[in-house]
């Protein structure tokens, strides 16, 4: 019975296309077991994955939304959300003329090429023949090396054993409220596998997988780096993707085996809401890496400028001896944005090292918190950690907070924490003004100088755009 | 008596109200009043400056010397309540601080601020390119810019290392002042205001800074040198010396006035003006 219903729904989707009221009628809002089954069915998933989703869903119903973060989150009605085929209120624009001119203005400020603008704005892509061939070329190159880089759904179909082995192995669905939610309803995402001894010759970026754009609010990324391999992965894009969705709850899992290294860079610029704090994305993301192998290494670099609320702590479990975890973060909040972000470094193996550099920038009425945990387990002899948490304030109505937790259970550990808080002073701005530099440009200079240490960790092309992004995000924050 | 006479000569200029003539001044300040936090500091400043001239402004502490330089540069902490300032015929007070800079007004700060994380190279490049943009020129190429930086550094014997460090961060007092003159050399202002550039300098640094200023002097640019002491004026020889007291210029004369002030202090001027000034 149930399956028939599912098929009807699926078919009717095709029959009537994306007419809004039809779609909202047949795929109801809300979350229950049927919806979870429907999602899995629609994707043609194997039973084990459906089981996984259902277990996650059951667990989720027992959980409460966490409230410990330094965030004020308006109540979210989880039964008022579409969990599949998120409502497309508009048809995709046919050309850039139909795209919000504000968006185009920002694209131009960021210096994004026209073709790229089209695909970012979701313009119908018959003009993007080039990109398709580019994409194929990349795929062929990667395939020759045995690298798997595909959407999560493809991976489930084509590499079920790999997915099954690692899915939820770093972030189990029991981990937290949002992890459970994602595990129950995740729509799509990315899967990467780098075979033994292979150094991925290019930065892998979601941008090249145009077909996987609009994967919705519950993405799932799984990257496995086998022994002696290396990959650098770029997530997100530097342009402000407009999104109707309010809630994003993604999961990223990284698995690093012996002597392998993953460098994971994020530039997050979701819609932050307007100047009065209306609208904007809630970004509740669970990102975690496990350094399983000896001498393995993970490096998280994030530049967070978007979202109304950010709740995210890219973490490293340093299980292998001599493994290394790094976290470099710039989080910018302006107007009424709120961010509670940081990292966890869990030292389990011997001689493990972690390095944390967090740079918070607050402006307007925003609240910006760093929350970090450094845990050294009993057996983690010779563990080392260095944390540096800096806050920069623009104006006197914003807040910066630091919550460093340390849990040290081994006497040989060396753990250092440094923190500073500074303010862009009117004297600094006037000094720049006097040399001919406008206030906006002066803030850009100072903020980029402040964040340089982190920006420098980004791949080159990304770094340039991230710099401009910092400045744009803070426009109008002074004066 | 001689002083008085010189005064008259100087002040004769102001009597002329023909607009065309006023345009010949590089800077013309008329009845300038300014306050900070509601307290009036400048109480009617009048001053004209021609290209090629060096004007020294001296005066006791709290007389408004630094306020005058801040107001001319457009520091938003100060409010102009009355008066007019023309700079090359333009209404200076209507311009933003950055536009004033691009028009050719330079302030060498008494206390240059530190800007951590911003290298001198990036900072100056931004400044130079803003100036060029203002004047309708394209940005300077990186190689031309670096070449210029190298040349200008020689003017104040600035260390190569300093140019690669963050703006003023960890600079000694002398290095900060040399850095100010270095920036002046790069931006080639029409009017430079040196606000107590000599304070905190030892005699060697003073000589280097002063010689830098002298090298940059030409018949087309002018300077206002604000100082407490005659010492700086041994190196940077002024054409005129003005005494600022309680927000007004109360005496103007040639360079010998500075020597007299050094010898006799300011009390005799205060006495001349009387208790109720």
Interface residues (C-beta under 8 A of the other chain):
Chain A: X422 X425 X426 X427 X428 X430 X431 X432 X433 X434 X435 X436 X437 X438 X441 X445 X446 X448 X449 X450 X451 X452
Chain B: X73 X74 X75 X76 X77 X96 X97 X98 X100 X101 X102 X106 X107 X109 X112 X113 X115 X116 X117 X118 X119 X122 X123 X124 X126 X127 X130 X131 X134 X166 X167 X183 X187
